[in-house]
Structure formats: C-alpha cells, structure tokens
Amino acid sequence: MTPRRTLHHFPLDPASRQARLALGEKRLDFDEVVVRYWEPNPEFEALNPSGLTPVLVEETDRGQLVVCETRAILDHLEETAKGDALLAPSAAERAEARRLLQWFDKKFDYEVNALLLHEKMEKRLLRLGPPDMPAMRAGREALRRHLGYFDELLQARDWLAGRRLSLADIAAAAHLSVLDYFGEVPWRDYPALKTWYSKIKSRPCFRPLLADRQPGIPPAEHYDDLDF
C-alpha cells in the first residue's frame, strides 16, 4: 500500500523546504499542515517533542510512522521511496553531498540564517522589534563568503557535489531560496551560482516554493521570476 504522507512544516523554514524539495523531486504526493512554530502547539509537540519542523507522517494499513526533522526525513525518503536517487552511486560524490549537507545545516545556518533570517523574519513573527543593523551587516558579510565558495565549486561542477543533482543541491536551494524571498542574495556577483539556481528553480519540485507567501512579509519582486 502506498503511504499517505502528511508534511508538517513552515513554508519559510529552510529545513522544511529541504523536505518539500526532496518529496517533490521524488514525485511523491503529500498533504501539508502549516505549523506556526513560534506558538504553543500541543498536537505538533506530540509528534515531535523538540517542537522543530519539519515532521513527516506516513500512514498505511499497518499503522503510522512519524519521521522527525530534516536529516531523518531525507534519509528515510532515500532509503524507502522510489524515484531518482538523491545520492550518487559514486562513494566520493555521496561523501561530498553529505559534507555539504552538514555545511548548510550547521555552518551556514549558524553564520548566516541565525543573523539574517532572525532579524528579517523571526523578529517580525515574534514581535521583537526592528532589525539590528550590525547583526544584518555581519550576516550579509558571512553570506557573501559562503556564496563565493559555492560559486567556486560550481565553476568546476555541474551540480554542487559533482555531476548530478543531489541532496547537497536540495539543501542549498532550500536555504538560499528563503534568503532570496527577502532579496538578500546578490546573484549577479556569482554567475556560476546564478546559473545553478536557474536550473534548480526551473525544476517541477521547486514550483510550490515559488507560490509561498507569508502574510505581512511579501517576497522580493524577482522571487518567483524564472528569468531573474
């Protein structure tokens, strides 16, 4: 029996977007429940006591499986779902994809998202006042360092981890697309990265992300433009 899948997520959460992109790339249907993670939610916390998104629930006639948070969801889909693999047959490319996954979910999240997304999004959601400009400058400087590194990789590769699309590209697209929603990615300064983003932005799995809108926080004008 094909599982009925429900993804509990927040649309502008990079972690949630990784799960959505992986599900889309594997052409898996799923229902969505949007979680306002900054508000008390006993039902969601019963699924994941950490309170963190995303959470994937699969239901079959044999029962329910709850898979909590990004890495567990990505690994679960790679192990169980049909469709194109998101880790290459090559051991070297698999290792490189996993290295870059760690890069985005730890280093990039700490050095960039914890500043830019906190100041531009979370403060508004939590009503914590205006953005702190020194924190914004530090986040933008860190972002440019990361973008320069990714651009160098893509000058020599078709995709971030090598010759084929992988979970590394899913992670990168998830993180960068949220920053792009806020107009924070200076694409013209990183032509190889911009070409890569054009490719992944045009894939069917990406279309639902381009329709995301957070009430009170409109996207940058170019956000859903494929010819950005």
N, C-alpha and C positions, 0 to 999 in steps of 0.2 A: 504494500500500500504506500502510495506517495504521501509523505508527511504534509500536514497542513502547517505552514510556517507563519509565525507572527513575530515581527521585529519591534521591540520596544526601544525607541530611540528619540534623540533630539536632533532636528534637522541640521542645525549649525554646529554640531559636535563632530570634530574630525574623527573621533573613534567610531561614532555611529555611521559616519559616511563610509568608512572602510568596509563595514559590514554590508551596507547597501550596495556599494560598488561590486563587492565580491558576489553577492547574491545575483545582481544584475548581469555580471559577466558570465556567470554560470547558467543564466536564463532560468532562474528559479522564481516561481511566483511566491509572494508573501503578502500578508496583511501587515498594516502598520498601526502602531499605537504611539502617539507622540507623548513623550514624558517631559514635563516641566521639572527638571531635576533639582531646581533650587527651592521647590516647595515640598512640604511633607507629603509622602505618598506611601501609605502602609501597604497597599496592594503591590506596588512595584518592589518595595523593600522585601516583601515576602518572596519575590522571585530572586532578588539579588540583595542580600543584606548590606553590601557596600554602598548601595544606592547609586552606583555608577552605570551609565549607559555605554553600549547597547546590551540588550538581552534578547536572545533568540529562543523562542519556544516552538518546539516541534511536537505535533500530536498525531498519533496513529492509533489504530485499533489495539495496539499493545500498550498504550499509555503515553505519558508526556515526558519529553526531555527538555530541560532548561539549560541553556548554554550561556554563560555569563561573560560578557566583556570581549573586547576585540580579538585578542590573540586566540582565545579558546574558540571563538566563532570561526575565525579564518581557518584554523587548523581542522576544526570539525567539518567545515564545508569541503576542504581539500581532501579529507580522508573519506568522506561519505557521499558527496554529491557527484553526479555525472556532469559532463560538460568539460570544457577545456581546462587543463590543469593550470594553476597559477603559480606553480613552482616547476622549474625546468627539469628535464631529465639529467642535465649536467650537474654533477655534485658541486662544481665550482660556482655555477650560477645560482644554485639553491643557497649555498653559503652566503653569496653576495646579497641575494634578496633578503635573507634573514638578518644580515648585518644592517642593511638599510632600513628594514622594519624597526629594529632597535633604535637606529638613529632618529627616526621620526618620532617614535612613541616615547623616547626618553630625552635625548639631547635637544631635538627641535622643539618638542613640546615645552621643555623647561626654559630654553633660552629665548624662544620666540612667542609661542602661544601664551605662556604664563604672563607675558607682558602685554602684547598687542591685543589678544582676544580678551584678556581680563579687563583691560582699560576700555576697549571699544564695545564690548558686548556684555560681559558679566556685570560690570558696574551698572549698566543700564537695566539689566534684568533684575538685579538685586537692589537697585535704587541707592547706590553707594556714592553718588555724586559724579562730578565731571572727571574726564580722564586726567591722569597725571602726566604732564608733558615730558619730564625727564624719563619716566618709565617708557613712554611711547618712543622717544628717541633711542633709548637703549634697545628696545625691541626691534626697531627698524634697522639699526646697525647690525644686530645679530642676524636678522633676516637676510640682509644683503650678503653677509658672509656665507650663509648656507646656500643661497641662490647661486653664488659664484662657484661653489663646489659642485652643485648639481649640474650647472651648465658645463663645467669641465668634463664631468663624466659623460654627458650626452653629446659632447663633441666627438667622442670616440665610440659611442654605443648607439644602437637603435633604440633600446629601452634602458631604464636605469641600471638594471642588474646584468644586462647583456643583450642577447639577440632577440629575446621575446618578452612580451608583456608578462609581468609577474606581480606578486604581492607587494614588491617594492614600489611599483608604479601605482598600485591601488592606494598604498599608504601616502605616497607623495601627493597624488591627486586629491585625496581626502583633506589633507592638511592645507595644501595650497589653495584649494577651491574655497575654503572658508575665509582665508585671508583675502582672496580675490573678491569675495562677496563685499568686503569692506573697502575694496580698492587699494589694498596695501601691497600688491605685487607689481613692481616696475618691470613688466615683461620686456619692454623694448631694450633694456640693458642686458638682457640674457637671451640672445636669439636662439641658441640650441634648446634651451629650456622652453621657450615660447613655442617652437616647432613641436616639441614633445607634448606640451599641454594642448595644442591644437588637435593633435592626433587623439589623445585620450578624451578630450572634451567632445569630440565628434562621435564617440562610440555610443551605442544604444544604452549601455549601462549608466551613462552619465546624464541622460536626459532628465530623469526625475530630479536630480540635484539642481538643474538649471531652473526648475519651477519653484524651488524653495523660496519662501518669503516669511520673514519674521515680523509680526505686527509691530509697527513703530520703528522698525530698523530696515529701511529699504536698501536694496543692493546697489552697488556701483552700476552706472549706466551700461557698461560693457559686459556685465556679469554673464548674461545669457546670450551674448553675441558670439557666434562661431567664428566670425571674422574680426576678432578683437585685435 
